[in-house]
Amino acid sequence: MFTIGERINGMFKDVRQGIENRDRRVIQDLARRQLEGGADALDINVGPSKGKPVENMLWLVEAVQAVTSCPLCIDTPKFDVMQEALRACKASTIINSTKATEEDLSKYIRLAVETGSRLIALTIDAGGVPSDVDSRVMMGATIATKAMEGGMSITDIFIDPVILPINVAPQQPLRVMDAIRQLKMLSDPPPKFVLGLSNVSQGCKERRLINRIYLTMAIAAGLDAAIVDPTDHELMKAAITAELLMEKQIYCHDYIAAYMRSR
């Protein structure tokens, strides 16, 4: 599974304060800890931090790049911030994210092609997050078609079927997995599938347990990537074990350590 670390996000108090105080140590420590935990890429989001969004994002990118050359997943709803951040990145990049509307897909696919970035696209349109499987599948098919027509490789597209919190949308976890299974049949090879995992447990007790169990279920349904907290070592062990049981890893007595060494 391709793991994107979620913790460098201004929604978290320590990160927000680090951005506002220009404290690189906080940000760089989080970057190192996530990479040590198994992250393949790092999500970068300034969140609601004070100051100018472009300046904050560029500072954040620079702080992270000072300690790692891993791929950066630039996470912002502001197109101008996205453009400036991608230009500042030295390593490979992932755009996080676009909605499935005609206007958004057009400009973000063009930007992805221009910058050589991979693209996360959400199954959200003007009507919001769909409640049913069929609408997710239709939007996912539109995303894949538009991306390929725009010059992207199908394997550079991450479709996010958008998981909602289990406490307010109890039917959604199963519907998201069903959508992934159906969309896997779109093409050969199929597009990639990603989830912002922690959304499933938002507002719940036992958040870490819910995240771990749902991640293993989603991997069994065909999930390729997830935006997670890789410092949750039990979560990472669960993901590695799920891939082992899906024949994506080779068994040995210390398979978790072997997986981490192979990265």
C-alpha positions as MATLAB code, in Angstrom:
seq = 'MFTIGERINGMFKDVRQGIENRDRRVIQDLARRQLEGGADALDINVGPSKGKPVENMLWLVEAVQAVTSCPLCIDTPKFDVMQEALRACKASTIINSTKATEEDLSKYIRLAVETGSRLIALTIDAGGVPSDVDSRVMMGATIATKAMEGGMSITDIFIDPVILPINVAPQQPLRVMDAIRQLKMLSDPPPKFVLGLSNVSQGCKERRLINRIYLTMAIAAGLDAAIVDPTDHELMKAAITAELLMEKQIYCHDYIAAYMRSR';
ca = [
       0.000    0.000    0.000;
       1.186    3.491   -0.854;
       1.096    5.445    2.395;
       0.725    9.236    2.544;
       1.452   10.743    5.957;
      -1.336   13.057    7.139;
       0.242   14.867   10.088;
       1.794   17.949    8.450;
      -1.530   19.719    8.391;
      -2.399   23.092    9.930;
      -5.596   21.566   11.315;
      -3.350   20.114   14.022;
      -2.447   22.654   16.700;
       1.282   21.820   16.792;
       1.607   22.224   13.027;
      -0.443   25.428   12.953;
       1.754   26.944   15.654;
       4.865   25.730   13.869;
       3.774   27.485   10.674;
       2.804   30.715   12.396;
       6.014   30.800   14.471;
       8.143   29.594   11.545;
       9.444   26.787   13.751;
      11.026   24.323   11.326;
      11.890   21.853   14.089;
       8.235   20.941   14.721;
       7.571   20.322   11.039;
      10.794   18.459   10.363;
      10.363   16.214   13.388;
       6.913   15.225   12.124;
       8.338   14.570    8.659;
      11.056   12.288   10.031;
       8.712   10.414   12.368;
       6.207    9.725    9.592;
       8.904    8.477    7.240;
      10.313    6.250    9.973;
       6.790    4.899   10.492;
       6.534    3.843    6.855;
       5.200    6.844    4.914;
       5.958    6.800    1.176;
       4.872   10.435    0.715;
       3.941   13.354    2.945;
       0.740   15.359    2.730;
       1.403   19.095    3.108;
      -1.505   21.325    4.160;
      -1.337   24.753    5.828;
      -4.909   24.439    7.144;
      -6.364   27.489    8.933;
      -2.984   28.963    9.919;
      -2.684   32.742   10.085;
      -0.886   34.633    7.344;
      -0.839   34.459    3.553;
      -1.608   30.953    2.264;
       0.974   31.021   -0.535;
       3.766   32.189    1.768;
       2.806   29.633    4.412;
       2.717   26.803    1.894;
       6.066   27.715    0.359;
       7.643   27.890    3.812;
       6.156   24.516    4.701;
       7.402   22.889    1.495;
      10.880   24.316    2.035;
      10.989   23.123    5.660;
      10.041   19.580    4.687;
      12.339   19.422    1.667;
      15.283   20.370    3.879;
      15.085   16.928    5.528;
      13.655   14.620    2.844;
      13.410   14.124   -0.900;
      10.292   11.950   -0.635;
       7.231   12.779   -2.781;
       5.073   15.610   -1.466;
       1.281   15.555   -1.667;
       0.235   19.203   -1.936;
      -3.107   19.549   -0.191;
      -4.991   22.802   -0.760;
      -8.351   23.890   -2.239;
      -6.725   27.080   -3.598;
      -5.540   26.716   -7.195;
      -2.998   29.559   -6.972;
      -1.459   28.025   -3.843;
      -1.267   24.666   -5.611;
       0.512   26.157   -8.615;
       3.130   27.948   -6.527;
       3.742   24.935   -4.296;
       4.248   22.561   -7.218;
       6.816   24.932   -8.725;
       8.720   24.928   -5.418;
       8.843   21.135   -5.114;
      12.090   19.419   -6.044;
      10.856   15.815   -5.852;
       7.828   14.135   -7.388;
       4.451   15.582   -6.479;
       0.835   14.595   -5.973;
      -2.003   17.090   -6.395;
      -4.554   16.770   -3.581;
      -7.128   17.271   -4.948;
      -9.769   17.991   -7.573;
     -13.512   17.454   -7.594;
     -15.206   15.600  -10.435;
     -16.770   18.680  -12.028;
     -15.930   19.548  -15.637;
     -14.256   22.835  -14.710;
     -12.123   21.450  -11.898;
     -11.077   18.320  -13.772;
     -10.041   20.352  -16.793;
      -7.716   22.741  -14.951;
      -6.253   20.228  -12.500;
      -5.573   17.583  -15.158;
      -3.839   20.238  -17.244;
      -1.770   21.272  -14.213;
      -0.872   17.650  -13.459;
       0.348   17.109  -17.017;
       2.325   20.373  -17.032;
       4.086   19.556  -13.748;
       4.394   15.787  -14.128;
       2.309   15.279  -10.986;
       0.026   12.463   -9.973;
      -3.542   13.506   -9.211;
      -6.042   12.679   -6.481;
      -9.602   13.209   -7.698;
     -12.628   13.073   -5.407;
     -15.996   11.614   -6.353;
     -17.656   14.919   -5.478;
     -19.594   17.117   -7.891;
     -21.805   20.186   -7.539;
     -24.251   18.080   -5.529;
     -21.624   17.126   -2.956;
     -20.603   13.645   -1.807;
     -22.872   10.986   -3.336;
     -24.707    8.671   -0.974;
     -24.968    5.737   -3.388;
     -22.537    3.412   -5.160;
     -23.688    4.121   -8.729;
     -22.992    7.865   -8.505;
     -19.493    7.205   -7.175;
     -18.848    4.759  -10.011;
     -20.119    7.216  -12.631;
     -17.946   10.017  -11.267;
     -14.954    7.698  -11.005;
     -15.380    6.671  -14.638;
     -15.608   10.333  -15.661;
     -12.419   11.148  -13.737;
     -10.476    8.316  -15.376;
     -11.768    9.119  -18.866;
     -11.069   12.851  -18.631;
      -7.600   12.247  -17.203;
      -6.597    9.888  -19.999;
      -8.079   12.209  -22.623;
      -6.010   14.996  -21.060;
      -2.770   13.062  -21.484;
      -2.352   11.419  -18.068;
      -1.318    7.817  -17.517;
      -4.098    5.839  -15.837;
      -1.659    4.730  -13.140;
      -0.996    8.375  -12.155;
      -4.637    8.872  -11.182;
      -5.858    8.262   -7.635;
      -9.646    8.136   -7.361;
     -10.903    8.962   -3.872;
     -14.461    7.610   -3.352;
     -14.724    9.803   -0.223;
     -15.395    8.018    3.038;
     -17.737    9.767    5.502;
     -17.830    9.349    9.292;
     -19.443    6.094   10.398;
     -21.371    7.846   13.183;
     -23.372    9.965   10.711;
     -23.290    7.786    7.574;
     -23.290    4.134    8.650;
     -23.983    2.785    5.141;
     -21.021    4.541    3.551;
     -18.066    2.278    4.429;
     -19.624   -0.661    2.563;
     -20.699    1.534   -0.354;
     -17.218    2.992   -0.735;
     -15.713   -0.507   -0.890;
     -18.318   -1.591   -3.420;
     -17.473    1.434   -5.579;
     -13.764    0.550   -5.470;
     -14.493   -3.031   -6.549;
     -16.586   -1.873   -9.505;
     -14.160    0.861  -10.578;
     -11.284   -1.634  -10.539;
     -12.851   -3.086  -13.681;
     -12.634    0.196  -15.609;
      -9.408   -0.588  -17.394;
      -6.330   -2.790  -17.389;
      -4.376   -1.540  -15.562;
      -7.021    0.253  -13.480;
      -6.628    3.667  -11.849;
      -5.354    3.766   -8.276;
      -7.681    4.222   -5.296;
      -7.011    6.294   -2.192;
      -8.912    7.272    0.955;
      -8.435    9.924    3.615;
      -8.762    7.160    6.172;
      -9.273    9.166    9.368;
     -12.546   10.611    8.032;
     -14.271    7.286    8.728;
     -13.816    7.749   12.487;
     -14.287   11.515   12.736;
     -16.221   12.332   15.919;
     -16.131    8.737   17.153;
     -14.670    7.021   20.172;
     -12.132    4.241   19.516;
     -10.897    6.171   16.483;
      -7.674    4.229   16.046;
      -9.455    0.880   16.225;
     -12.050    1.947   13.649;
      -9.299    3.245   11.348;
      -7.292    0.022   11.580;
     -10.208   -2.306   10.902;
     -11.571   -0.256    8.033;
      -8.155    0.053    6.406;
      -7.755   -3.722    6.281;
     -11.274   -4.115    4.864;
     -10.622   -1.461    2.208;
      -7.323   -3.096    1.208;
      -9.234   -6.344    0.683;
     -11.663   -4.413   -1.554;
      -8.801   -3.083   -3.699;
      -7.569    0.089   -1.995;
      -4.090    1.036   -3.232;
      -3.213    4.043   -1.072;
      -4.328    5.888    2.023;
      -3.705    9.194    3.749;
      -3.032    8.053    7.300;
      -1.029    8.668   10.454;
       2.002    6.382    9.959;
       3.104    6.984   13.545;
       0.189    4.725   14.522;
       2.362    1.614   14.404;
      -0.530   -0.797   14.966;
      -2.291    0.715   11.946;
       0.787    0.212    9.792;
       1.208   -3.372   11.015;
      -2.454   -4.048   10.160;
      -1.949   -2.702    6.627;
       1.176   -4.796    6.071;
      -0.575   -7.912    7.360;
      -3.629   -7.280    5.182;
      -1.378   -7.075    2.115;
       0.367  -10.274    3.192;
      -2.982  -12.089    3.318;
      -3.903  -10.626   -0.085;
      -0.687  -12.137   -1.556;
       0.844   -8.698   -2.081;
       3.704   -9.501    0.319;
       5.740  -12.665    0.856;
       5.510  -14.360    4.235;
       8.460  -14.737    6.547;
       8.478  -14.986   10.347;
       9.405  -11.309   10.683;
       7.453  -10.047    7.682;
       6.772   -6.594    9.165;
      10.480   -5.867    9.626;
      11.194   -7.316    6.182;
       8.614   -5.030    4.611;
      10.042   -1.956    6.321;
      13.599   -2.863    5.227;
      12.455   -3.270    1.614;
      11.149    0.275    1.331;
];
